[in-house]
Every structure is written in structure tokens, then in C-alpha cells.
Amino acid sequence: MKTNKASCLVLAMTFSALMAGATSADPARLGADLTPMGAERAGNAAGTIPEWTGGIATPPAGYVAGQKHVDPFAGDAVLYTVDAGNMEQHAAHLTEGQKAMMRAHATYKLNVYPARRSCAYPQAVYDAVKHNAANAQLVADGNSVEGARMASPFPVPTEAKQIIWNHILGYRGHKSTMHVAAAAPSSGGNYTIVQSFDRRIVSYTDPALGDIGELNNVESKWIRVNSAPAQLAGAAFLFHNTINQKQQERFGWLYSPQNRRVVAASRSAYDSPIPGTDNLRFSDMQFMYNGAPDLYDWTLKGKREILTPYNTYKLSSGDFSYADILQAGHLNPEAVRYELHRVWVLDGRLKDGQRHAFHRRTLYVDEDTWMIVQTDLYGADGAVTRAQEAHVQNYYEVPFCAMDTEIAYDFASGRYHVQGLKAQEAAPDYHADTLKDDDFTPAGLRRLVVR
């Protein structure tokens, strides 16, 4: 008990100290004591998190454009493993969701490797981040942003909603295509692989964009066409993701090969279930968290050091097949790499009078990328009911770090939904310059899928 109290005191003191250093959005700090993205440049006192020295800004030897990514850290050995047997020893570095997974599944474990702060971005992104630090503002009661362009708006944040917007508007490349796979294994481990081809234009990251105000409230456009299994092949959707979703929720269209028609999609917001996920994923769980932040009172708790999936090249390398990766209850732990990283911690409590399946959400936001890398999701009884994790990988040919495979765990059913699998897919193309906005219209969708 004394140890737990001491740990809580240390965390509280850490939170207070970190918040004391985050009171000014001074752009001059970027590239000085902070990285160009706004993370602490220095490592931690224990030496278990290194200094950021620029990340991987160019492809390593052996990388061939268009092929699987070379793992820059393939020679790293596992430092230690955390599981149900020793999780109390490592509790300070675990999320509540991770601890719940260990209690629920004796086979669930985290293989921990040396921390590698590998993330790097183009100079244009660093320039945009500095611009945003001086110009970006929350507007519409925190439901929108003004004055920002290309990248995270608030690199030196002072409140929780700013960090949520850093995630939502984080740099994800401009135009991309990729083959992806998803699955929702049963509690016994049976699954069907759903394979798709995605096309995306992120309008907000257009290098020619002067300011977010030029976008007419549309942040990005996304087309997905299913290719397998046979009963889903040819089905497609197109979504336009909006910025201020209180002003206008995301909107889209669906195509069914059975009736050969493009029709308006139904509402996709908050806790509306995402079709094809067996109700394991709600709309606002997509990409870890998205949409209007208005249902919750958000509190910025400061920073913690937690074990999070990072530099997970092994998972997408092709060395593991989907049969190797997908196990009952969780992914194969031998295919996943965990590292100790600093994250911002945000706590959201459902406002009085609002309704949502999750009465509380805790978001863990990686300091080097502004991506939400883990979540704890609580029900009305105050217990963790679901958790999510996102795997970070540097696409060094751009360069930028992307949210790769993303998993939603459900503790009631013992199941999970995983998306973004790429082990048996072709490598993504983040230089898909031939994509045009005209393709991302109902008529464009019809031209694409009707043969």
C-alpha cells in the first residue's frame, strides 16, 4: 500500500511539474527545448526514454520504394516482458486497459524493446507547426479551429481540447492509396479477413492550402472499396470528414453491387456502430477518437510514461501471416513491439444530460506525433469496458509517422476488432499524386465501382 501511495504521489508531482512547463504557446520553444512538433526534446531522467535527435528522415539501407519497409530496429532484443504475473511491478507504465487485458487473458503480454524516438516529418510540416503555434485558435466552444494549416494546431498546448485537435488534424500525408485488411475474431479465435482498397485526400494537408478557413469545413475525403470476402466484394463507401461536426456531421455515400446504386449513407457519429465490426467499434472510436468533442468535459492531466506499440514494422513485414497474427482474445504478442514513451493524458467525463455508451474516456497522446496511441473506455458503472491501441510506424520515405494497425478490445465479449492490417497486403503509397477531388464525389464513386 505504501508503494502505491508513493507512486500516486510521484505521478501527481510529475503532472504538476509538466503542466507548469506548458503554460505558454511560445513558438520560439519549437526546435529549442521542444522538438519541431512540440515534444520534449530531452530524454527522461532514468535514461529509458532517449533524447529526440531528428528521427529517421530518410529510408535506411535496403529499402526499395513500393516494397515492404525495412525494420530499422530489427536487431533490438526484448528488454523485458509484462504479463499478469508481474503487471503490478510495472503498473506505473500501464494503462487501465492494458491491465484489464492481462486480467482477462493469461496469454496477453507486452514484449518491451528499447525506446526509439524514430518519428520525423518534412520541413514544410515543421514550418506549419510553428505557424500554427502563433496563429491557431479554438473556436465554436472548442468544436473547431481557426488559423491553422497542414499539421497539429497547438504544439505547446495549455488545455485538453487543443490536444484532441492536435490528434484530429495531425499530419497524415496529402494523397494516399493503400490495401488494408480487418477482422473481428470470435472468442474462440475464428475470423474472416475483410480486404479493402483505400483512397484518401487529406485536404487540410494540401501544401497549397493557405489556411484551414479555405476548406469549406471538409478536412478529408475517403473512398474504400472491398475486395474480399466474396459476399462483400465490390461494396464501397465515400465519406467527407468535416472539421466542425457540430456545424455539419461527416457525410457520405454507399455503393452496393447488388443494386448498383450510390445512395446517401446513414448518420455516422458518436456511438453509432460501424457496420461490419460486429458492434465492436463505434463511429467516434475510428482512428482512436474523432468527431465533435462536445459530449464530454475534458481535463488535461499532464504526461505519463507508458508502454505503447511503437515502431511495429514486424507486424506489417510479412514475416507473420494473418493466421499467425490473429489469435483468440488478442494479437499474437510476438508480432508486436512495445516501447516506453511519454504521452499526454486526457480525461473526458460525460456531461450531465448527454448520452453515450462511454461515460468516461481516457486518451493517451504520443508527444512525438500527437496521435492517440491508447484509450481506456468506461461504462456507466465506472468499470473499463473497452480499450484501444494504435501502432505507430515511421513511413520514412515521406517521412512521417502514421497510425498503422488499430485495435478495439471489448471486455464483455472477450473479442476485438482490428483494422489496418498490412502483413499480406502491398505497401501503402503516400505519393498518390494522381488522385483528384473530382474522384471523391458520388459521380466519381459510381465511375470507380460500376463496370
N, C-alpha and C positions, 0 to 999 in steps of 0.2 A: 504493500500500500504506500509506503514511503517513497518507493521508486516511482510509482505512478504520479504521486503528487509533485515530486521533483520534476518529472517530465513535463507535466502540465505547466509548472511554473516557468521552466525553460522555454516552452513554446510560447507562452504568453509574453515573456520578455522579448523573445525573438520577434513576434508580431509587432510589439510596440516599437522596437528599435527600427524595424524595416519601414513601418508606417511613418516614423519620424523623418526618414530619409526620402519620402515620396510625397512631399508637400508642394513641390514646385515643378511645373512643366517647362523647365528651362531648356530650350533646345541646345544650349551650349554643352550640356552634360552628355549629349549623344556623341559617341566617338571619343569621349574622355573617360570619366569613371563608369559610364554606361556604354554598352555596345551601340552600334548604329541603330539597332532595333529597340533599345531601351532596357536590356537586361543588365544585371550587374556584371561588369567585365571580370572582376576578381573571382577566384575560386573561393571555396569555403575554408574555414579555419582548420578543419580536420584533414584537408587535403584530399577528400573523397570526391569533391567536385572541382574540376580544374578551371583555370582561367580560360576565358574565351580569347583565342588568338587569331580569329579570322575564319574559322570553319574550313570546310572543303569547298573551295571556289572554282576548282577545275577538276575534270574527270581524272581518276587515278590511272596508272598504267594498266593496260589490258582491257580497258573499257572500249567497246565498239558501239557506236551510235546505232540505236534501234534494237539492240540486244539487251539481255538481262544485265542488271547493274552488278558491277564488281563490288564485292563487300570489302570496304577499306579496312575493316577490323576483323577479318576472318581469323587472324592469328590470336585473338584475345581468348584467354581461358576464363572459365567461370570462377568468380571470386568466392561466392557462397550461394547457398540455396535457402529460400524461405518457404516453409510449409506450415501445416497445422501444428507440427511438433515444436517449432521454435518461433512461432509468429509473435508471441509476447515479447521475446527478446528484441524483435525488430519493429515493435508496434509503432514507434515514433515515426517510422518511414513508410507505414502502410496506410492506405485509405480504409474507411469502414467497409467499402465494397469488397476490397481485397480480403479483409479479414472474414467477411461473410462467405466469400468463395471458399476460403480454406476450411471454414467450419462445415460447409455444405459438401465439399468434395475432398476426400482424403488424397486423391491423385493430383489435386491442383497445387502447383508450386511455382515459384519465381526463381529462375536462374539469373543471378545478378552478375553483370560484367563490369569492367571499368567504365566510368562515365566518360563519354566523348562528346564534347560540345562541337559537333560537326556542322551545324547549320550556318549557311552563308546565303546571301542574296545579291542580286545585281546592284550596281552603284545607283541606278535610277530608283530602285526601291529605297535605298538608304537616303537618297535625296528627298524622296517623297515623305518618308517618315519624319525627317527634320522639318519639312514644310508643314506637316500635319501638327507637329508639336507646337508650332507657333500660331496655327490658324484654325484647327478643328474645334468644334463646339458641339455639345449635346443640345438638341432642340426637341420640341414636341414632347416635353416631360420625359426626356430620355429615350423616346421611341424613334429617334432619327438623329442624323449627324449632318452638320454643315461644315464647309471649309476644308474638307479632306480630299485626298486623291490617292489612288493606286494601292495603298497599304494601310496598316493599322493606324487609326486616327490619333491615339493617345499613348505615345511611347513612354511618357512619365505620368502614369495615372494617379489620380487622387480619390477616385470613387469606383464602386463596383461596376456600374453600368458602362463606364468608359472601357473597362477590361472586356466586358461582354462584346462591345463593339469592336475592340481590337481583334477578337476571335472572328466575328462575323465578317469583318472587312479586311481580314488578313490577306496578304498577297498569296495568290494561288495560280499564278501564271495568267496569261491572257486568253489564248485559244488552245484547246487540247482535245485529243481523242484517246480513248483507252478501252481495252477489253477488260471486263471485270466479272467476277463470279460472286454469288451469295449462297447461303444455305441456312437452314434453321433445323439443326439436328433434333430428333426426338430425345426423350430422356434416356432411351436405350441406345442412342447413337446412330439411328438410321436417318438418312438425309437424301435430298435431291438437290443437285447443283443447278442453280439458275445462272445462265451465262448471258451477258449483255454487251452491247457496244455503246459507249457514251460519246457524245459530242458536247463540248461546252465552250461558250464565250462568256468570259467574265468582263462585263462592260466597264466595271469600276477600275479594272487594272489596265485599261487601254492606255498605252503610252501617249496617245494624242489627246487624252482627256485633260481638260484644264481644271475641272472641279467636279465634285460629286453632284452639284446642283444642275449639271448639264444632262443628267441621266434620265430625267422624267420618272424617277423613283424605281427604275429597273436596274438591279445590281448585276444580275447574271441570267443566262439562258441555258437551258439544259435539255438535251434530247437523249433518251435511252430507247434502244431497240433490242428486244430479247431475241436470242438465237437458240436457246435450249432451256428446258426440255421441249419436246415436240409440241406439247399442248399449249406452251406459252410462246413458241417461236413466231416472230412477226408482230407481236403486240408491242406497242410503243407509247411513249408519252413525251410531251413537251411542256416544260414549266418555265415561266418567267418569275424569278425570285425578286421580290420588291424590297426596298430599303425600309421605309416606314410602313410596316404591316398593319398599323392601326389606321393609317390613311387608306391603304389598299392591300389586302392579303395577297399572297402569291397566287398566280392564276395559271391555268394550263389547259391542255387538250390531250385526249387519249385516242389511240387508234387500235381497233380490234380487227384482226384479219378475217374473223368470221363474218362481220357485217360490212367490212371495207369502208368504214366511215370514221371521220375525225370528229369527235364530239367534245364539248367542254367538260373539263374534269370537275369532280365534286370538291367541296371545301377541303383544304389541306393545311390545317393549323392547329396549334396547341396539342391536345391529347387525342386528336382524331387518329385512329390506327392507320398505318401504312399498309395498303393491300400487298399481299404476298409475303408478309413477315409473320404470319400466324399470331397476330396481335402482340408480338414481342417488341415492336418498335412503334412509337407514336411519331406524329409529324414533327414535333419540336425536339425529338431526340436525334433527328437526322443531322449528320455532321456534328454529333455530340450535343449541340444546342443551337437552335436557330429560331427566328421569328421575333415577334414583339416581346420585350421583357416586362410587360406591364402587369402581369398577374401576380408578381412576387415583389416583396420588399427585399432588396438586395443589400448585403453587408459585405464590405471588404475586410477580410480577416488578416491580411498580411501574407507572408510567404511561409512555406514549409519545404523541407527536403523530402521527397517521396520517391519510391521505386516505380518507374514508369517504363512502358515499352518504348524503346528508342533505338535507332539505327538497326531496324529489324529487316535487314537485307536478306537474312537467311530464310525468312518466311516467304519471300517472293522470288527466291533464287531459282526455283525449280528443283532443288535438291530434295524437297518434300513434296509429294503428291497431295491432292486433296484428301485421299484416303489416309495418308499419314497425318495430315494436319487436323482433320475434323474428328474429335473424339466425343464420347458422351460427357456432357456437362461443361466442357471447355476445350479450347485448342490444345494441341499437343505441346506441353511445356518445353520440349526440346527444340521446337521450331521458333521460339520466341526469346528475344533478348530484352532483359530489364537492366536499367541503369538508374543511379541516383541523380536526380535533377531537382533544381529549385522551381517551385511553382507558386503562382498567386492562388490564394484560396478565397472563393466567393461563396457566400451562403445566402440562399433565397428561401424566404418563408412566404407561403401562400397568403395573400391579403385577405382580410375579413370580407366575406361576401362573394369571393371568387371561387370557382370550381375547377379542379384539375385532379387527375389521378395521383399526381405527386404533390404532397403538401409541403415538401421541403426538397431542395436540390442543393448539393454542394458541388461546385465546379472547381477543378484543378487545372490551372492555365500555365503552360510551359513558358518560362520567361524568355527563352531564346527565340520563340516562334509566335507567341500569342495564340497558340492553338490549345483548346481544351483537350487534355490528354486523358483525364479520368473524370467520372462523376459518381456521386452517391445519390440515389433517388429514394425518397422516403414516402411511405403511405400515411394514412390518417392516424394510425396507431403509433407513429413515431419510429417504426422499425424500417431498416433498409429493405426495400422490396426489389429494387433493380440496381444495376451498376453498369457503367460503360467504360471502355478503354479504347483509345485510338493509338495506332502505331505510327511513329514518326520516322520518316526516311528522307534523306537528302537526295534530291534529283540533281546531282552536281553538274549535269550537262546544261542546266538553266543558268545559275544554280538557284535552288530554293528548297525548303523543307515542306513536305506535303503530309497530310493526314492520309495514311495508306489504309491498311485494313482497320475496320472499325467494328467493335463487338458490343452487343447489348445482352447482358445476363439477366435472367429472371429467376428469383429465388423461390417463388411459389411453385413453379413447374419444374425447376431444375434444368431448364433449357436455355438456349441462347440463339441469337441471330447474328450472323457475321456477314459483312459485305466488304467489297473492295479487295477480295482475294485475287491474286495475280500469279500464283505459282505456276499454273498451267496455261497462262494467257500470254499474249505478246506484250512487249514492253510498251508503256504509255508514250504518247507523242505530245510533248508540251510545246511544240513549234508547229502546230497545225494551222499555218497561216492562210490556207485556202478556205477556211470556214468563213461564211458571210452571214451577216444579220438576217438577210432575206431567207436564209435556210431555216431560221428559227421562228417561223410563222405557221399558222395552221395549214396554209397552202404549201409551204415548204415541207412540213411534216408529211403531207399527203404525197408530194412528189418523191419523197425519200422512200416511203414504205409501200406505196401502191405500185404493183408491177403488172 
